Amino acid sequence: MSLDSIPCDLFVDISGADCALPSSKLNDALEVLLPGQTLMAVSGKQALLSDIPAFCAQHGLQMLDSGEMDDMVYFLIRSTAE
């Protein structure tokens, strides 16, 4: 199985040099995500394994799955906002 085989409505690479960039990229992606749609976010940064679930909790998003695959960490997130 690879990241390409996980179905999602929107894919975003949240890798970046500074701490604010991942949440900024996620916020931008969430602006176009419709309720019930899924977002696949990927990064090479292991530290995001704890940061992104906290981001989801703060923004009322549902974390469907997360883990490591293909030398990347991934997060499958569902928009629940109406």
KOLTILO-67359 format. One record per atom (N, C-alpha, C): z, x negated, y; atom name; residue in three letters; residue number from 1. Coordinates in Angstrom, 3 decimals. Example, Ala and Ser with C-alpha at 12.3 -4.5 7.8 and 13.67 -1.06 7.14 Angstrom:
KOLTILO-67359
pz:7.800; px:-13.190; py:-5.690; atom:N; type:ALA; seq:1 .
pz:7.800; px:-12.300; py:-4.500; atom:CA; type:ALA; seq:1 .
pz:7.800; px:-13.200; py:-3.300; atom:C; type:ALA; seq:1 .
pz:7.080; px:-12.850; py:-2.250; atom:N; type:SER; seq:2 .
pz:7.140; px:-13.670; py:-1.060; atom:CA; type:SER; seq:2 .
pz:7.870; px:-12.900; py:0.030; atom:C; type:SER; seq:2 .
//
This chain:
KOLTILO-67359
pz:0.000; px:-0.843; py:-1.182; atom:N; type:MET; seq:1 .
pz:0.000; px:0.000; py:0.000; atom:CA; type:MET; seq:1 .
pz:0.000; px:-0.886; py:1.242; atom:C; type:MET; seq:1 .
pz:-0.708; px:-0.441; py:2.280; atom:N; type:SER; seq:2 .
pz:-0.750; px:-1.180; py:3.536; atom:CA; type:SER; seq:2 .
pz:-0.470; px:-0.210; py:4.680; atom:C; type:SER; seq:2 .
pz:-0.261; px:-0.756; py:5.869; atom:N; type:LEU; seq:3 .
pz:-0.004; px:0.079; py:7.036; atom:CA; type:LEU; seq:3 .
pz:-1.157; px:1.042; py:7.301; atom:C; type:LEU; seq:3 .
pz:-2.372; px:0.631; py:6.997; atom:N; type:ASP; seq:4 .
pz:-3.544; px:1.482; py:7.210; atom:CA; type:ASP; seq:4 .
pz:-3.523; px:2.730; py:6.333; atom:C; type:ASP; seq:4 .
pz:-2.775; px:2.688; py:5.240; atom:N; type:SER; seq:5 .
pz:-2.761; px:3.822; py:4.317; atom:CA; type:SER; seq:5 .
pz:-1.724; px:4.888; py:4.682; atom:C; type:SER; seq:5 .
pz:-0.916; px:4.646; py:5.710; atom:N; type:ILE; seq:6 .
pz:0.090; px:5.616; py:6.132; atom:CA; type:ILE; seq:6 .
pz:-0.540; px:6.521; py:7.192; atom:C; type:ILE; seq:6 .
pz:-0.654; px:7.824; py:6.914; atom:N; type:PRO; seq:7 .
pz:-1.301; px:8.712; py:7.880; atom:CA; type:PRO; seq:7 .
pz:-0.455; px:8.916; py:9.138; atom:C; type:PRO; seq:7 .
pz:-1.135; px:8.914; py:10.288; atom:N; type:CYS; seq:8 .
pz:-0.466; px:9.163; py:11.564; atom:CA; type:CYS; seq:8 .
pz:-1.505; px:9.670; py:12.562; atom:C; type:CYS; seq:8 .
pz:-1.027; px:10.299; py:13.624; atom:N; type:ASP; seq:9 .
pz:-1.918; px:10.812; py:14.657; atom:CA; type:ASP; seq:9 .
pz:-2.222; px:9.779; py:15.733; atom:C; type:ASP; seq:9 .
pz:-1.302; px:8.835; py:15.936; atom:N; type:LEU; seq:10 .
pz:-1.461; px:7.829; py:16.985; atom:CA; type:LEU; seq:10 .
pz:-0.848; px:6.524; py:16.513; atom:C; type:LEU; seq:10 .
pz:-1.521; px:5.415; py:16.778; atom:N; type:PHE; seq:11 .
pz:-1.063; px:4.079; py:16.394; atom:CA; type:PHE; seq:11 .
pz:-0.839; px:3.277; py:17.664; atom:C; type:PHE; seq:11 .
pz:0.299; px:2.573; py:17.745; atom:N; type:VAL; seq:12 .
pz:0.554; px:1.728; py:18.910; atom:CA; type:VAL; seq:12 .
pz:1.229; px:0.435; py:18.458; atom:C; type:VAL; seq:12 .
pz:0.738; px:-0.677; py:18.985; atom:N; type:ASP; seq:13 .
pz:1.344; px:-1.987; py:18.733; atom:CA; type:ASP; seq:13 .
pz:2.367; px:-2.226; py:19.839; atom:C; type:ASP; seq:13 .
pz:3.643; px:-2.293; py:19.478; atom:N; type:ILE; seq:14 .
pz:4.703; px:-2.453; py:20.473; atom:CA; type:ILE; seq:14 .
pz:5.208; px:-3.888; py:20.555; atom:C; type:ILE; seq:14 .
pz:4.434; px:-4.826; py:20.027; atom:N; type:SER; seq:15 .
pz:4.788; px:-6.231; py:20.172; atom:CA; type:SER; seq:15 .
pz:4.711; px:-6.604; py:21.648; atom:C; type:SER; seq:15 .
pz:5.568; px:-7.484; py:22.071; atom:N; type:GLY; seq:16 .
pz:5.538; px:-7.899; py:23.466; atom:CA; type:GLY; seq:16 .
pz:6.493; px:-9.036; py:23.723; atom:C; type:GLY; seq:16 .
pz:6.386; px:-9.608; py:24.888; atom:N; type:ALA; seq:17 .
pz:7.180; px:-10.778; py:25.229; atom:CA; type:ALA; seq:17 .
pz:8.568; px:-10.455; py:25.755; atom:C; type:ALA; seq:17 .
pz:8.720; px:-9.292; py:26.416; atom:N; type:ASP; seq:18 .
pz:10.040; px:-9.009; py:26.971; atom:CA; type:ASP; seq:18 .
pz:10.653; px:-7.766; py:26.339; atom:C; type:ASP; seq:18 .
pz:11.916; px:-7.551; py:26.599; atom:N; type:CYS; seq:19 .
pz:12.673; px:-6.478; py:25.949; atom:CA; type:CYS; seq:19 .
pz:12.227; px:-5.086; py:26.381; atom:C; type:CYS; seq:19 .
pz:11.813; px:-4.914; py:27.612; atom:N; type:ALA; seq:20 .
pz:11.458; px:-3.583; py:28.106; atom:CA; type:ALA; seq:20 .
pz:10.082; px:-3.125; py:27.633; atom:C; type:ALA; seq:20 .
pz:9.229; px:-4.047; py:27.249; atom:N; type:LEU; seq:21 .
pz:7.862; px:-3.696; py:26.900; atom:CA; type:LEU; seq:21 .
pz:7.752; px:-2.733; py:25.718; atom:C; type:LEU; seq:21 .
pz:8.481; px:-2.909; py:24.615; atom:N; type:PRO; seq:22 .
pz:8.331; px:-1.949; py:23.514; atom:CA; type:PRO; seq:22 .
pz:8.632; px:-0.511; py:23.925; atom:C; type:PRO; seq:22 .
pz:9.712; px:-0.275; py:24.656; atom:N; type:SER; seq:23 .
pz:10.022; px:1.102; py:25.042; atom:CA; type:SER; seq:23 .
pz:9.027; px:1.622; py:26.070; atom:C; type:SER; seq:23 .
pz:8.492; px:0.757; py:26.914; atom:N; type:SER; seq:24 .
pz:7.470; px:1.164; py:27.876; atom:CA; type:SER; seq:24 .
pz:6.205; px:1.612; py:27.149; atom:C; type:SER; seq:24 .
pz:5.783; px:0.858; py:26.154; atom:N; type:LYS; seq:25 .
pz:4.599; px:1.222; py:25.373; atom:CA; type:LYS; seq:25 .
pz:4.840; px:2.513; py:24.601; atom:C; type:LYS; seq:25 .
pz:6.043; px:2.687; py:24.069; atom:N; type:LEU; seq:26 .
pz:6.364; px:3.920; py:23.349; atom:CA; type:LEU; seq:26 .
pz:6.351; px:5.122; py:24.294; atom:C; type:LEU; seq:26 .
pz:6.936; px:4.970; py:25.465; atom:N; type:ASN; seq:27 .
pz:6.932; px:6.063; py:26.437; atom:CA; type:ASN; seq:27 .
pz:5.508; px:6.462; py:26.809; atom:C; type:ASN; seq:27 .
pz:4.630; px:5.494; py:27.012; atom:N; type:ASP; seq:28 .
pz:3.237; px:5.779; py:27.337; atom:CA; type:ASP; seq:28 .
pz:2.568; px:6.555; py:26.200; atom:C; type:ASP; seq:28 .
pz:2.820; px:6.138; py:24.964; atom:N; type:ALA; seq:29 .
pz:2.228; px:6.808; py:23.806; atom:CA; type:ALA; seq:29 .
pz:2.764; px:8.226; py:23.652; atom:C; type:ALA; seq:29 .
pz:4.037; px:8.425; py:23.927; atom:N; type:LEU; seq:30 .
pz:4.644; px:9.746; py:23.779; atom:CA; type:LEU; seq:30 .
pz:4.077; px:10.757; py:24.769; atom:C; type:LEU; seq:30 .
pz:3.538; px:10.285; py:25.881; atom:N; type:GLU; seq:31 .
pz:2.951; px:11.192; py:26.874; atom:CA; type:GLU; seq:31 .
pz:1.734; px:11.933; py:26.330; atom:C; type:GLU; seq:31 .
pz:1.044; px:11.357; py:25.358; atom:N; type:VAL; seq:32 .
pz:-0.148; px:11.999; py:24.801; atom:CA; type:VAL; seq:32 .
pz:0.111; px:12.621; py:23.425; atom:C; type:VAL; seq:32 .
pz:1.264; px:12.372; py:22.853; atom:N; type:LEU; seq:33 .
pz:1.596; px:12.897; py:21.535; atom:CA; type:LEU; seq:33 .
pz:2.048; px:14.346; py:21.656; atom:C; type:LEU; seq:33 .
pz:1.439; px:15.216; py:20.877; atom:N; type:LEU; seq:34 .
pz:1.788; px:16.637; py:20.889; atom:CA; type:LEU; seq:34 .
pz:2.966; px:16.895; py:19.948; atom:C; type:LEU; seq:34 .
pz:3.716; px:17.978; py:20.179; atom:N; type:PRO; seq:35 .
pz:4.828; px:18.312; py:19.274; atom:CA; type:PRO; seq:35 .
pz:4.355; px:18.409; py:17.827; atom:C; type:PRO; seq:35 .
pz:5.090; px:17.774; py:16.937; atom:N; type:GLY; seq:36 .
pz:4.754; px:17.781; py:15.516; atom:CA; type:GLY; seq:36 .
pz:3.837; px:16.652; py:15.084; atom:C; type:GLY; seq:36 .
pz:3.216; px:15.960; py:16.031; atom:N; type:GLN; seq:37 .
pz:2.344; px:14.841; py:15.677; atom:CA; type:GLN; seq:37 .
pz:3.174; px:13.602; py:15.384; atom:C; type:GLN; seq:37 .
pz:2.570; px:12.660; py:14.668; atom:N; type:THR; seq:38 .
pz:3.269; px:11.433; py:14.291; atom:CA; type:THR; seq:38 .
pz:2.663; px:10.219; py:14.969; atom:C; type:THR; seq:38 .
pz:3.532; px:9.280; py:15.233; atom:N; type:LEU; seq:39 .
pz:3.188; px:8.015; py:15.884; atom:CA; type:LEU; seq:39 .
pz:3.589; px:6.878; py:14.962; atom:C; type:LEU; seq:39 .
pz:2.672; px:5.952; py:14.730; atom:N; type:MET; seq:40 .
pz:2.980; px:4.732; py:13.988; atom:CA; type:MET; seq:40 .
pz:3.081; px:3.603; py:15.000; atom:C; type:MET; seq:40 .
pz:4.275; px:3.025; py:15.098; atom:N; type:ALA; seq:41 .
pz:4.491; px:1.889; py:15.983; atom:CA; type:ALA; seq:41 .
pz:4.726; px:0.656; py:15.124; atom:C; type:ALA; seq:41 .
pz:4.085; px:-0.455; py:15.457; atom:N; type:VAL; seq:42 .
pz:4.245; px:-1.693; py:14.689; atom:CA; type:VAL; seq:42 .
pz:4.578; px:-2.843; py:15.620; atom:C; type:VAL; seq:42 .
pz:5.298; px:-3.814; py:15.065; atom:N; type:SER; seq:43 .
pz:5.673; px:-5.004; py:15.819; atom:CA; type:SER; seq:43 .
pz:5.966; px:-6.135; py:14.846; atom:C; type:SER; seq:43 .
pz:5.898; px:-7.338; py:15.339; atom:N; type:GLY; seq:44 .
pz:6.282; px:-8.494; py:14.550; atom:CA; type:GLY; seq:44 .
pz:7.747; px:-8.850; py:14.732; atom:C; type:GLY; seq:44 .
pz:8.458; px:-8.095; py:15.559; atom:N; type:LYS; seq:45 .
pz:9.846; px:-8.411; py:15.897; atom:CA; type:LYS; seq:45 .
pz:10.834; px:-7.656; py:15.010; atom:C; type:LYS; seq:45 .
pz:11.577; px:-8.392; py:14.208; atom:N; type:GLN; seq:46 .
pz:12.587; px:-7.816; py:13.319; atom:CA; type:GLN; seq:46 .
pz:13.696; px:-7.103; py:14.091; atom:C; type:GLN; seq:46 .
pz:14.004; px:-7.568; py:15.286; atom:N; type:ALA; seq:47 .
pz:15.105; px:-6.997; py:16.065; atom:CA; type:ALA; seq:47 .
pz:14.883; px:-5.522; py:16.374; atom:C; type:ALA; seq:47 .
pz:13.640; px:-5.085; py:16.388; atom:N; type:LEU; seq:48 .
pz:13.347; px:-3.692; py:16.712; atom:CA; type:LEU; seq:48 .
pz:13.779; px:-2.730; py:15.614; atom:C; type:LEU; seq:48 .
pz:14.124; px:-3.236; py:14.429; atom:N; type:LEU; seq:49 .
pz:14.586; px:-2.368; py:13.347; atom:CA; type:LEU; seq:49 .
pz:15.835; px:-1.591; py:13.736; atom:C; type:LEU; seq:49 .
pz:16.620; px:-2.099; py:14.676; atom:N; type:SER; seq:50 .
pz:17.779; px:-1.342; py:15.156; atom:CA; type:SER; seq:50 .
pz:17.507; px:-0.695; py:16.510; atom:C; type:SER; seq:50 .
pz:16.641; px:-1.279; py:17.321; atom:N; type:ASP; seq:51 .
pz:16.362; px:-0.755; py:18.661; atom:CA; type:ASP; seq:51 .
pz:15.568; px:0.548; py:18.643; atom:C; type:ASP; seq:51 .
pz:14.551; px:0.631; py:17.806; atom:N; type:ILE; seq:52 .
pz:13.672; px:1.804; py:17.821; atom:CA; type:ILE; seq:52 .
pz:14.382; px:3.057; py:17.299; atom:C; type:ILE; seq:52 .
pz:15.191; px:2.982; py:16.246; atom:N; type:PRO; seq:53 .
pz:15.948; px:4.194; py:15.866; atom:CA; type:PRO; seq:53 .
pz:16.854; px:4.697; py:16.994; atom:C; type:PRO; seq:53 .
pz:17.448; px:3.799; py:17.750; atom:N; type:ALA; seq:54 .
pz:18.276; px:4.204; py:18.890; atom:CA; type:ALA; seq:54 .
pz:17.407; px:4.863; py:19.963; atom:C; type:ALA; seq:54 .
pz:16.225; px:4.323; py:20.216; atom:N; type:PHE; seq:55 .
pz:15.275; px:4.911; py:21.164; atom:CA; type:PHE; seq:55 .
pz:14.919; px:6.334; py:20.731; atom:C; type:PHE; seq:55 .
pz:14.646; px:6.514; py:19.446; atom:N; type:CYS; seq:56 .
pz:14.290; px:7.840; py:18.930; atom:CA; type:CYS; seq:56 .
pz:15.439; px:8.830; py:19.120; atom:C; type:CYS; seq:56 .
pz:16.651; px:8.406; py:18.836; atom:N; type:ALA; seq:57 .
pz:17.811; px:9.278; py:19.001; atom:CA; type:ALA; seq:57 .
pz:17.980; px:9.693; py:20.465; atom:C; type:ALA; seq:57 .
pz:17.771; px:8.774; py:21.376; atom:N; type:GLN; seq:58 .
pz:17.903; px:9.058; py:22.810; atom:CA; type:GLN; seq:58 .
pz:16.839; px:10.026; py:23.315; atom:C; type:GLN; seq:58 .
pz:15.664; px:10.001; py:22.697; atom:N; type:HIS; seq:59 .
pz:14.537; px:10.800; py:23.172; atom:CA; type:HIS; seq:59 .
pz:14.253; px:12.027; py:22.305; atom:C; type:HIS; seq:59 .
pz:15.129; px:12.334; py:21.376; atom:N; type:GLY; seq:60 .
pz:14.951; px:13.516; py:20.538; atom:CA; type:GLY; seq:60 .
pz:13.762; px:13.441; py:19.605; atom:C; type:GLY; seq:60 .
pz:13.457; px:12.253; py:19.134; atom:N; type:LEU; seq:61 .
pz:12.343; px:12.037; py:18.217; atom:CA; type:LEU; seq:61 .
pz:12.872; px:11.929; py:16.790; atom:C; type:LEU; seq:61 .
pz:12.048; px:12.287; py:15.832; atom:N; type:GLN; seq:62 .
pz:12.448; px:12.206; py:14.431; atom:CA; type:GLN; seq:62 .
pz:11.859; px:10.946; py:13.801; atom:C; type:GLN; seq:62 .
pz:12.730; px:10.068; py:13.308; atom:N; type:MET; seq:63 .
pz:12.280; px:8.868; py:12.607; atom:CA; type:MET; seq:63 .
pz:11.989; px:9.265; py:11.161; atom:C; type:MET; seq:63 .
pz:10.717; px:9.246; py:10.776; atom:N; type:LEU; seq:64 .
pz:10.326; px:9.634; py:9.428; atom:CA; type:LEU; seq:64 .
pz:10.447; px:8.492; py:8.440; atom:C; type:LEU; seq:64 .
pz:10.142; px:7.286; py:8.909; atom:N; type:ASP; seq:65 .
pz:10.158; px:6.125; py:8.020; atom:CA; type:ASP; seq:65 .
pz:10.155; px:4.862; py:8.869; atom:C; type:ASP; seq:65 .
pz:10.676; px:3.799; py:8.315; atom:N; type:SER; seq:66 .
pz:10.598; px:2.482; py:8.946; atom:CA; type:SER; seq:66 .
pz:10.754; px:1.444; py:7.856; atom:C; type:SER; seq:66 .
pz:10.285; px:0.252; py:8.146; atom:N; type:GLY; seq:67 .
pz:10.406; px:-0.813; py:7.164; atom:CA; type:GLY; seq:67 .
pz:9.536; px:-1.993; py:7.524; atom:C; type:GLY; seq:67 .
pz:9.304; px:-2.825; py:6.532; atom:N; type:GLU; seq:68 .
pz:8.501; px:-4.027; py:6.719; atom:CA; type:GLU; seq:68 .
pz:7.333; px:-4.007; py:5.754; atom:C; type:GLU; seq:68 .
pz:6.147; px:-4.323; py:6.294; atom:N; type:MET; seq:69 .
pz:4.951; px:-4.360; py:5.474; atom:CA; type:MET; seq:69 .
pz:3.914; px:-5.218; py:6.192; atom:C; type:MET; seq:69 .
pz:3.157; px:-5.968; py:5.436; atom:N; type:ASP; seq:70 .
pz:2.079; px:-6.792; py:6.003; atom:CA; type:ASP; seq:70 .
pz:2.595; px:-7.707; py:7.119; atom:C; type:ASP; seq:70 .
pz:3.766; px:-8.305; py:6.959; atom:N; type:ASP; seq:71 .
pz:4.385; px:-9.197; py:7.944; atom:CA; type:ASP; seq:71 .
pz:4.688; px:-8.509; py:9.279; atom:C; type:ASP; seq:71 .
pz:4.816; px:-7.207; py:9.258; atom:N; type:MET; seq:72 .
pz:5.125; px:-6.433; py:10.460; atom:CA; type:MET; seq:72 .
pz:6.263; px:-5.467; py:10.141; atom:C; type:MET; seq:72 .
pz:6.977; px:-5.050; py:11.172; atom:N; type:VAL; seq:73 .
pz:7.902; px:-3.938; py:11.023; atom:CA; type:VAL; seq:73 .
pz:7.177; px:-2.701; py:11.546; atom:C; type:VAL; seq:73 .
pz:7.424; px:-1.580; py:10.899; atom:N; type:TYR; seq:74 .
pz:6.740; px:-0.362; py:11.314; atom:CA; type:TYR; seq:74 .
pz:7.728; px:0.786; py:11.454; atom:C; type:TYR; seq:74 .
pz:7.343; px:1.757; py:12.248; atom:N; type:PHE; seq:75 .
pz:8.160; px:2.930; py:12.509; atom:CA; type:PHE; seq:75 .
pz:7.232; px:4.135; py:12.539; atom:C; type:PHE; seq:75 .
pz:7.506; px:5.110; py:11.710; atom:N; type:LEU; seq:76 .
pz:6.746; px:6.349; py:11.712; atom:CA; type:LEU; seq:76 .
pz:7.627; px:7.404; py:12.367; atom:C; type:LEU; seq:76 .
pz:7.174; px:7.897; py:13.511; atom:N; type:ILE; seq:77 .
pz:7.990; px:8.750; py:14.379; atom:CA; type:ILE; seq:77 .
pz:7.272; px:10.076; py:14.599; atom:C; type:ILE; seq:77 .
pz:8.025; px:11.172; py:14.532; atom:N; type:ARG; seq:78 .
pz:7.449; px:12.501; py:14.808; atom:CA; type:ARG; seq:78 .
pz:8.000; px:13.018; py:16.137; atom:C; type:ARG; seq:78 .
pz:7.092; px:13.523; py:16.942; atom:N; type:SER; seq:79 .
pz:7.489; px:14.151; py:18.198; atom:CA; type:SER; seq:79 .
pz:8.030; px:15.541; py:17.895; atom:C; type:SER; seq:79 .
pz:9.208; px:15.828; py:18.431; atom:N; type:THR; seq:80 .
pz:9.797; px:17.149; py:18.227; atom:CA; type:THR; seq:80 .
pz:9.917; px:17.905; py:19.531; atom:C; type:THR; seq:80 .
pz:9.629; px:17.254; py:20.648; atom:N; type:ALA; seq:81 .
pz:9.747; px:17.887; py:21.974; atom:CA; type:ALA; seq:81 .
pz:8.668; px:18.938; py:22.149; atom:C; type:ALA; seq:81 .
pz:9.012; px:20.002; py:22.806; atom:N; type:GLU; seq:82 .
pz:8.029; px:21.089; py:23.045; atom:CA; type:GLU; seq:82 .
pz:7.680; px:21.142; py:24.507; atom:C; type:GLU; seq:82 .
//
